[in-house]
Amino acid sequence: MNMDDTRELLREIDAYVENLFAPSDEVLEAALRDSRRAGLPEINVSPNEGRLLQLLVEIAGARRILEIGTLGGYSAIHFARVLPDDGSLISLEIDEHHAGVARNNVERAGLSDKIEIRVGDAHELLAALVEDGEGTFDLIFIDADKESYPAYLDWSLRLSRPGSLILGDNTIRGGSVLDPKDATARATNEFNERIAKDPGLSSIALPLIRERIDGLTIAKVL
Ligand SMILES: C[S@@+](CC[C@H](N)C(=O)[O-])C[C@H]1O[C@@H](n2cnc3c(N)ncnc32)[C@H](O)[C@@H]1O
């Protein structure tokens, strides 16, 4: 099988799983459409990954979620939809324009009471969460600038408790982590290695299919 055939097969498998397990709806489509119209980059999680994130929330029984990297709110909407009535999500976003688009998408989804978007550099916002004694989160989803993943892991360990899940998106990067030549892949590799070797974490990097193979690193705090 040549490369084009393999790519086509991956696309078909992804679509097969999506049709069965993660069918879209008007709210999700509108969020993607308005994000596109507003000029946001199309770097949101895929529908299948969104479904996986929901399943992880449900398995962990998560009530308090922290997201680093909001974009247009597509993943936040997925998360918030499976939170219990008293659940909440804080999402951190550096770009005011992205945050504005996300707030509109979240409002249309009827989830403004569950999702709080904080605007600023995540490094500072995370420090403020610790300083303000915000407490621990049941699930932390890291999906912002990739060079900062090791630093975000440090903050996540401070903002979690035994049983919490720490998730990192885009951690396979089409295989570039196998032979990291750029700063992004090196930081991603450091993130994966630190998680894999931490005896306080039970973890795996799970390859996920999209246009290319990427991955979600999943760690449970022991
Ligand atoms: C991959 S996108 C997030 C996608 C989103 N989680 C989803 O799947 O719908 C990454 C986002 O992180 C934001 N970002 C990048 N660097 C950041 C930083 N230092 N602090 C906070 N947000 C940052 C970007 O502006 C961008 O909106």
The ligand as a Tripos MOL2 file, in Angstrom:
@<TRIPOS>MOLECULE
LIG
   27    29     1     0     0
SMALL
NO_CHARGES

@<TRIPOS>ATOM
      1 C1         -4.6620   24.3100   19.7330 C.3       1 LIG1
      2 S1         -5.4930   25.7780   20.1760 S.3       1 LIG1
      3 C2         -6.6680   25.2250   21.3650 C.3       1 LIG1
      4 C3         -7.7400   24.3710   20.7410 C.3       1 LIG1
      5 C4         -8.9170   24.0980   21.6410 C.3       1 LIG1
      6 N1         -8.4940   23.4390   22.8630 N.3       1 LIG1
      7 C5         -9.9100   23.2150   20.9140 C.2       1 LIG1
      8 O1         -9.5870   22.0370   20.6910 O.co2     1 LIG1
      9 O2        -10.9880   23.6990   20.5460 O.co2     1 LIG1
     10 C6         -4.3080   26.6170   21.1450 C.3       1 LIG1
     11 C7         -4.7840   27.9340   21.7660 C.3       1 LIG1
     12 O3         -3.8400   28.2940   22.7890 O.3       1 LIG1
     13 C8         -3.6700   29.6860   22.7870 C.3       1 LIG1
     14 N2         -2.3680   29.9890   23.4120 N.ar      1 LIG1
     15 C9         -1.1430   29.9310   22.8500 C.ar      1 LIG1
     16 N3         -0.2080   30.3030   23.7260 N.ar      1 LIG1
     17 C10        -0.8470   30.5900   24.8860 C.ar      1 LIG1
     18 C11        -0.4340   31.0360   26.1700 C.ar      1 LIG1
     19 N4          0.8470   31.2570   26.4440 N.pl3     1 LIG1
     20 N5         -1.3700   31.2240   27.1090 N.ar      1 LIG1
     21 C12        -2.6880   30.9950   26.8530 C.ar      1 LIG1
     22 N6         -3.1480   30.5750   25.6550 N.ar      1 LIG1
     23 C13        -2.2350   30.3800   24.6880 C.ar      1 LIG1
     24 C14        -3.7520   30.0610   21.3150 C.3       1 LIG1
     25 O4         -4.0670   31.4290   21.1670 O.3       1 LIG1
     26 C15        -4.8150   29.1040   20.8050 C.3       1 LIG1
     27 O5         -6.0960   29.7170   20.8280 O.3       1 LIG1
@<TRIPOS>BOND
     1     1     2 1
     2     2     3 1
     3     2    10 1
     4     3     4 1
     5     4     5 1
     6     5     6 1
     7     5     7 1
     8     7     8 2
     9     7     9 1
    10    10    11 1
    11    11    12 1
    12    11    26 1
    13    12    13 1
    14    13    14 1
    15    13    24 1
    16    14    15 ar
    17    14    23 ar
    18    15    16 ar
    19    16    17 ar
    20    17    18 ar
    21    17    23 ar
    22    18    19 1
    23    18    20 ar
    24    20    21 ar
    25    21    22 ar
    26    22    23 ar
    27    24    25 1
    28    24    26 1
    29    26    27 1
@<TRIPOS>SUBSTRUCTURE
     1 LIG1         1 GROUP 0 **** ****
